[in-house]
Amino acid sequence: MELYAVTQRMEILEREAQDVLQTAGGFQSGHLRVGAVGPYHLTEMLAVFHERFPYLKITVTVRNSEDILENLLNFEVDVAVLSQTETDSRILAVPFCQEPLVVFVHSGHPWASRETLRIEELEDQDVILREPGSTTRRAFEKALKQTGVTIRPVMEIGSREAVWMAVARGLGIGVVSNLEFMPHPNLRKLSFVNADVHTNAHVVCLRERRDSRMINEFFQIVEELRQT
């Protein structure tokens, strides 16, 4: 794996050196590879980027934060939008926004007519969790630990869409960021009233690649969107 990362690094840096020579007047070709935990914040960024640089190819990899971070370190993606970042001197992270987590239940659940809940009410409740590498799960479990609440995990599922489907079938309670909640006739959303449970979206790249022309342009767009 280390040899693979070194090889990837050499190929990327060589390509960026060629881009500097070939695109002095503007981007006429190139390939931006983006990693993300979901499409929600990323879509707006990519729309602006594509409008400004229509000749660039864009590919998007969607996985959990842990996997995307590994992709970034292995030079498999150029930039990433993550819900949370680890302290790592190799990575440059720009905060983008903060997003609260919400609980959602089946429409036949006793809480379905409510809009809020206290985190203590999750004690001994059946909860459907994301996989261990999920930032949503990390933030949720951190809040549970801080408040001393113990849930009953009934299953772990590796995608938010599958969690939605399981909750819609009445298999348990789900947790997702507010932005990611998709209204559905069989689902009801509840907000926490006594706990600050949230994730933080960051746009990240390898520190040594921050001055790459393509990555620099992407970060300029991120800064503009942060101010709107």
WOTAPE-V303981 format. One record per residue. N is the residue number from 1. RES is the residue in one letter. PSI is psi in whole degrees, 0 to 359 (NA if undefined). Layout:
# WOTAPE-V303981
N:RES:PSI / N:RES:PSI
This chain:
# WOTAPE-V303981
1:M:321 / 2:E:319 / 3:L:321 / 4:Y:316 / 5:A:320 / 6:V:317 / 7:T:315 / 8:Q:317 / 9:R:315 / 10:M:318 / 11:E:318 / 12:I:314 / 13:L:325 / 14:E:318 / 15:R:320 / 16:E:325 / 17:A:321 / 18:Q:322 / 19:D:321 / 20:V:322 / 21:L:325 / 22:Q:342 / 23:T:39 / 24:A:332 / 25:G:359 / 26:G:163 / 27:F:118 / 28:Q:346 / 29:S:166 / 30:G:174 / 31:H:115 / 32:L:123 / 33:R:121 / 34:V:136 / 35:G:147 / 36:A:157 / 37:V:349 / 38:G:167 / 39:P:359 / 40:Y:303 / 41:H:328 / 42:L:322 / 43:T:316 / 44:E:318 / 45:M:314 / 46:L:328 / 47:A:315 / 48:V:317 / 49:F:315 / 50:H:324 / 51:E:321 / 52:R:328 / 53:F:70 / 54:P:344 / 55:Y:352 / 56:L:138 / 57:K:139 / 58:I:129 / 59:T:145 / 60:V:131 / 61:T:124 / 62:V:116 / 63:R:185 / 64:N:168 / 65:S:320 / 66:E:315 / 67:D:318 / 68:I:321 / 69:L:319 / 70:E:319 / 71:N:319 / 72:L:314 / 73:L:334 / 74:N:10 / 75:F:28 / 76:E:342 / 77:V:155 / 78:D:316 / 79:V:162 / 80:A:150 / 81:V:110 / 82:L:151 / 83:S:337 / 84:Q:151 / 85:T:150 / 86:E:156 / 87:T:115 / 88:D:122 / 89:S:343 / 90:R:347 / 91:I:138 / 92:L:124 / 93:A:132 / 94:V:118 / 95:P:138 / 96:F:309 / 97:C:168 / 98:Q:136 / 99:E:122 / 100:P:151 / 101:L:149 / 102:V:158 / 103:V:145 / 104:F:146 / 105:V:167 / 106:H:151 / 107:S:343 / 108:G:3 / 109:H:149 / 110:P:336 / 111:W:0 / 112:A:334 / 113:S:0 / 114:R:164 / 115:E:343 / 116:T:165 / 117:L:160 / 118:R:144 / 119:I:332 / 120:E:338 / 121:E:348 / 122:L:355 / 123:E:125 / 124:D:17 / 125:Q:148 / 126:D:121 / 127:V:138 / 128:I:121 / 129:L:153 / 130:R:173 / 131:E:162 / 132:P:331 / 133:G:0 / 134:S:133 / 135:T:326 / 136:T:315 / 137:R:318 / 138:R:313 / 139:A:320 / 140:F:313 / 141:E:328 / 142:K:317 / 143:A:321 / 144:L:317 / 145:K:318 / 146:Q:329 / 147:T:358 / 148:G:26 / 149:V:135 / 150:T:122 / 151:I:175 / 152:R:97 / 153:P:121 / 154:V:336 / 155:M:160 / 156:E:132 / 157:I:136 / 158:G:17 / 159:S:146 / 160:R:327 / 161:E:319 / 162:A:327 / 163:V:315 / 164:W:315 / 165:M:320 / 166:A:319 / 167:V:320 / 168:A:336 / 169:R:2 / 170:G:24 / 171:L:347 / 172:G:189 / 173:I:142 / 174:G:161 / 175:V:132 / 176:V:163 / 177:S:151 / 178:N:322 / 179:L:330 / 180:E:349 / 181:F:128 / 182:M:116 / 183:P:139 / 184:H:145 / 185:P:334 / 186:N:7 / 187:L:146 / 188:R:136 / 189:K:140 / 190:L:139 / 191:S:149 / 192:F:138 / 193:V:346 / 194:N:19 / 195:A:136 / 196:D:90 / 197:V:114 / 198:H:166 / 199:T:160 / 200:N:119 / 201:A:131 / 202:H:149 / 203:V:126 / 204:V:156 / 205:C:171 / 206:L:134 / 207:R:322 / 208:E:346 / 209:R:6 / 210:R:330 / 211:D:3 / 212:S:137 / 213:R:315 / 214:M:317 / 215:I:321 / 216:N:319 / 217:E:321 / 218:F:317 / 219:F:329 / 220:Q:320 / 221:I:319 / 222:V:316 / 223:E:319 / 224:E:317 / 225:L:329 / 226:R:331 / 227:Q:355 / 228:T:NA
